């Protein structure tokens, strides 16, 4: 079951972080806008919907001028509080304007799901790149998050890597809500554009044989063009070395990675073999004793490998 955000708690955290870094005069502007939005939300006036929409669009657009685009500074305690408010929420890479925009979005009336979705959908349609990033990063915090699954999947088709990464990386939304097809397409595109796979939440839990086949086919295309593939590929192929339909193809791929002169490829392929229960994978690894020894000596797993060879 997908995790649901404690919106009141999330809003309290967002506001407290802004209060620590934003000048009081600028914070007063945001407070005024939030009060106006609250008032428009409660109004029964015939023009209240238009007033609310105008306030949302103008405030959302103006946010960087008041909060600035400086990086959000968080402590370990802040990150723990974020995770407590919404499992998987990791705002460590956010900027202050993104915090302000998310707080604004979470202040919208959400009792009527269709109205809530329609209002944010309009915002998506008019958003520039930085605004799209804020919107996609906010997805796991929304009320009625299930209404935005198609929107998120559509966003994966973007040609802008920063927008794609806002959906795919450090974001619990895809893992919680994407169907297998959308998930596989997201991971494959992440490989294609060079996004680090280890930052995709639920990467291991949602590995599947169809994705392994797609990534193997992709690797063959790259090799045919005399180009390399990311060593992170073997993380998603290793679990399916025992699949009868894929076994021969995937073992041959692992063998090719082990035979390369690229150390990161060798180590990643070796980790995949170590974590496999297939005898043929163990036999293959035994033919490369130097790599096998290094993995064992340093007790390399995917977390350690990612930090040493991908994040570095």
N, C-alpha and C positions, 0 to 999 in steps of 0.2 A: 504494500500500500504506500502511495506517495506521501511524502511528508508535507505538512501544511504549516505555513508561517503563522506565528503569533504576531499578528499585525500591530497590535498595540505595543508590544515589546520591541518590535523592529523599529517602529516610529520613535519610540523613546531613545533607542540607541542612536539612530540617525541624527536626531536633534542634539543629543549630548555631544556627539562627535563634531557637529558643526559649531556648537557653542564654544568648544575648545580651540577652534582654529579660525573662526570667522569673526571679524570685528563687530562690535555691538550695533553699530549703525546699520550695517548690512543685514545683520540678523533681524533687526527691527523691521526692515523691508519685507523679509520673508514671513515674519510673524503676521504682518499686516495682510499679506496675500493669502496666507492660510486662513485667517479670520474671515476674509471676504469670501473665500471658497466655502467655508463652513456655513456662512450666512446664506449664500446663494443655494447651497444644497438643501437648506431647510425651508427656503421660500416656496410658497405656492403660487407666486406671481406667474403669469403666462410667459413672461420673458426670462424666467429664472434659468431655464436650460441654456438659452443663448448666452446669458451672462456668465454662467459657469464655464461654458466652452471657451468664451473669450478670455476669461481669467486664466484658464488652464494653458491655453496656447501662448498667451503673452508672457506669463510667468515662467513657463517651461523654457521658452526661447531666451528670456532675459537672465536666467539663473547664473550663467558664468560671470556676468558683469558684477554680480553682488557677492557670490561665494568665491570667485576666482576658480582657476583650473588646477590649483596646487594639489599635490598628492595628499590623500587622506593618511594621517599618521595614526596607527593603531598599535596598542600593546597586545601582549599575549592574552591578557584578561579580556580585552575588547573582542578578540577573535573567538575566545571561548564563549563569550556572551552572544556573539553572532550565531554561532553553531547551536546554542541553546534555544535561540529564538526561531531558527529555521535550520534544520539538519542539512549540512552541506553548504550553507551560505558562507562564502569566503570573500569578503570585500576588501582584502588586503591590497589589491591593485587599483582601487577606485580613486577618483579625484573628487574634490569638494563639490564641484558642480553636479557630478553624478549622484552624490549623496543628497544634495538639495532636490534634484529632479525626482529621485526615488521617493523622498519624503512627500513631495507634492503629489505624486501618483497615488501613494498610499492614503492620502487625505481626501481622495475623491469618495463620494457616496457609492457604496457597493451593495446595498440591499437588493437592488434590481440588477441581476447579472447581465441581462441583455443591454440595458442602458449603459452599464459600466463598460462592457466590452465595446460597444459602439463608440463611446467617447474616446477610449484609448486607441481603437482602430483608426480613428480619424487622425490622431496624433502620429501614429506610425506612418500614415500616408503622407504627411507633410514634413516628416523629420529629416534633418540633415544627418551627416555621418555621426557626429558626436551625440546627437539626440537619439539616433537609432541604437548606439552602443548603450546608452543609459536605459533605454526601454528594454532591450534584450537582457541586460544584466539584472533588471528588476523582475523579470518573469517569475522566478520561484517565490517571490514575495507577494505577488498579487492575490487579491481575493479572486475566487473562481479561476484558478490557474489553468484548469482543464480547457477553458474556452479559448486559450491562446496556443494550443498545440499546433494547429494548422499554420498560424501566423509564424511561429518559431521555425517550423519545417520549411516554410516559404523563404524565410530569412537565410537559410543555408545556401540558397542559390546566389547570394550576393557576390559581386566581383571584388568587394572590399574586404581584405583579410581581417582588418580590425573589427568589423561588424561580425564576420563569421566567428572570430575568436570570442566575441562577447557571448555568443550562444554556446559554443562548443567547449570552451575552456573555463575551468574553475566555476562551473555553473551546474547546479544539481538538476535543473529543469529537464534537459534531454534524457538523462538517465531515469528520471522519475516518470516521464510522460510519453516519450517517443515510442512508436511501434518499431518493430525490428527493421523494417525497410528504411525508415527515416534515420534510425540509429546507424545502420550500416553505411548509408550514403554520407552521413556526417563524418564518420571515422575515415572513410575512404578519401573524402575531400581534405580532411585534416592532413592525411599522409601526402596528398597531392600538393597542397600549398605549403607544406613544411611546418605545420603547427605541431608543437610537442605533444605527443599522445599521452604522456604521463599526467598531464594537466586535465585530461578528460575524466570527470567523475564517473565511477562505476564501470571503468574501462574493462576490468577483469571480469566483473560479475555479468556483464552483458556480452562478453565474447560469444561467438556462435559459429558453427561450421560454414554457413553461407558467407559470412564476413571473411573467414579464413580463406575460402576459395577465391573470393573477389580480390583479396590482397595478394594471393599467390599469382593470380592472373596479371595483376598490376606489376608485380615484381618481374615477371617474364617479359612484359612489354618494355620495362626499363632496361633490363639486361640486354634485350635485343637491340636497343638503341645505344648500347655501351654506356649506360648510366647506372648510378648506384641507387639503392633504396635506403630509407631510414632503418637503422638497426632495431628500432622499436617495433618494426613489423613482426619480428619473431616472437614477441610477447603475445600476440594474438593468434599466431599460427601454432605455437607449441602445444596448447591444450588439445589440439585436434589431430595430433600425430597418430592417434589410435583410431581415427575414423576410417572405417573400411573403404569408403568412397574416395577419401582424400589421401590416405596414408602414403602411397607411393610418391605422389606429386609433392606433398609437403616435406617428406624426408629428403627428397632430391633437392628441394629448395634450401633446407637446412644444411645439407652437405655442401652446396655451393657457397653458402655464407661462411661455413667453417674453412673452406679452401681459399677464401680471399686473403689478401695481405692486410686488409683493414682490421685492426685490433678490435674496434668497437663492434664490427659485424661478427667477428669470431666469438667474442665474449657473449654477445646477445644470443647467438645461435646455441652456444654452450649452455647458457641458463635455460633456454627452452628445452634442451635435452635433459638437463638435470631434473627439471620439474615434470618431466614426462615419465610415465610408468611403462612406456613401450620398450621392450628389450632391444629392438633395432635402433632406437634412439640412443640408448646407452652404449651399444656397440659402436655406433657412429662416433660418439664422443670419445670413446676409448682410443680411437685412431688419431686423436689430437691431444696427446697427453700434456703438452705444455699449457694449452688453454684450459684443459680439464683441471690441472693443478692450480692454476691461478684463480679460477672460480671457487674451488674448494678452499684454498688458503685464505682468500679474502671474504669467504662466505657471501659471495655476490648474489643478490636477488634483484628484482626489477627496481625496487626503490633506490637501492644503492647505485645500480647501474645508471638510472636516470639522472641522479644528482651528479655523478662523476663524468658521464659522457654526453648527456643531452643538455642539462641545465648549465653546465660549465661554459 
